Amino acid sequence: MTIKPLADRVVIKLVAAEEKTKSGLILTASAQEKPQVAEVVAVGPGGLVDGNEVKMVVSVGDKVITSKYSGTEVKADGVEYIIVKQSEILAIVE
């Protein structure tokens, strides 16, 4: 199954959470923070959204930072994705 976002939506896949601290301590699953860095998997076409022209800035393959609890979680072919509006993306990681 392929997910094709509409309008100003972006499909992202979260990057794995850190399992160790910088000092080398191993974190349990409950102690790990929800990752905020994700990879863009698909991008909608943009266009008119609520009467305003939206130009898509992100592209497939970009690493982005999102709010911790933004978007809608979906599962396709056993893989978990999140669909967010482009405006919910805080930054592109270079």
Buried (B, 14 or more C-beta within 10 A) or exposed (E): EEBEBEBBBBBBEBBEBEEEEEEEEEEEEEEEEEBBBBBBBBBBEBEEBEEEEBEBEBEEEBBBEBEEEBBEEEEEEEEEBBBBBBEBBEEEEE
